[in-house]
Amino acid sequence: MKTLRGIAVSPGYANGTVVVYRPPLLDRVERHAISPAEVEVEFKRFSAALANAMEEVTLVRQQVAADVGESEAKIFDAHAAMLSDPVLKEHIRERLVQEQLCAEAVLADEVQAFAKRLAASGSDYMRELAMDARDVGDRLLRHLCLDEGQSPLAQ
């Protein structure tokens, strides 16, 4: 057993299990090659992650609208639009076929390239969209990793 010591923010002590949560991020995905036979499996994984991410964004938007307000919830409309963009799905499929890399790597490359183009535009609005694109990409990546057996943080 390892003992951790720190600075108390309130009197008393705590005893329990420490869980270190390291969410999957676009800039640190594991890259591995896939065979041509695995391309369709990877695309199905991506499609499932896309559907799950869209469902999650819809729920988060509803919750934010109810708790904070409709105006603040509108940011999730942009996230939903990015997730429902057919070009994203098409690019992911094409790159899976051409590059034969896992869906996580292809997604990370695609989102980072898109965000970089947005950020380079010089517009404050486009830089904010670039941050949104990275957020959407991280959300998709998290869902891809959950498909691989990672437990949700709530568990």
JOJO-V515558 format. One record per residue. OMEGA is omega in degrees with one decimal (* if undefined). BURIAL is I if it has 16 or more other C-alpha atoms within 10 Angstrom, else O. Layout:
omega,burial
OMEGA,BURIAL
OMEGA,BURIAL
//
This chain:
omega,burial
179.3,O
178.7,O
177.0,O
178.5,O
-179.8,O
179.2,O
-177.2,O
174.5,O
175.0,O
-177.3,O
177.2,O
179.2,O
178.9,O
178.6,O
-179.7,O
-179.2,O
176.8,O
175.8,O
177.3,O
-178.6,O
176.0,O
-178.0,O
175.7,O
-179.7,I
-176.4,I
-176.0,I
176.2,O
177.7,O
173.0,I
-177.8,O
172.3,O
-178.6,O
174.6,O
177.0,I
176.8,O
179.9,O
-177.8,O
-176.8,I
-177.7,I
177.3,O
178.9,O
179.5,I
176.6,I
175.7,O
179.0,I
-179.0,I
177.8,I
178.1,I
178.4,I
179.1,I
179.3,I
178.3,I
178.6,I
177.7,I
179.9,O
179.1,O
178.9,I
179.0,O
179.4,O
179.3,O
179.8,I
-179.0,I
179.2,O
178.5,I
-179.0,I
-174.4,O
-171.6,O
179.2,O
-177.6,O
-178.6,O
-179.7,O
-178.2,O
-175.6,I
177.3,O
-178.3,O
172.1,I
177.6,O
178.2,O
179.1,I
178.7,I
178.2,O
-179.1,I
-177.4,I
179.9,O
-178.4,O
179.5,O
177.9,O
-178.9,I
-179.8,I
179.4,O
178.9,O
179.5,I
-179.0,I
-178.0,O
175.5,I
-179.5,I
-174.1,I
-171.8,O
-179.1,O
174.0,I
178.8,I
-177.2,I
180.0,I
-178.5,I
-179.7,I
178.2,I
-178.8,I
-179.8,I
-177.0,I
-178.1,I
-179.3,I
178.2,I
179.2,O
-179.5,I
179.2,I
177.6,I
178.9,O
-177.1,I
-177.6,I
-175.5,O
-179.4,O
-179.3,O
177.0,O
179.6,O
-179.3,O
176.1,I
176.2,I
175.7,O
177.4,I
177.0,I
177.1,O
179.5,I
178.1,I
177.3,I
178.5,I
178.2,I
177.7,I
178.2,I
178.6,I
179.8,I
178.4,I
179.1,I
174.9,I
-179.4,I
175.5,I
176.0,O
-179.5,O
173.6,O
176.6,O
-179.6,O
172.8,O
-177.6,O
-178.6,O
179.3,O
*,O
//
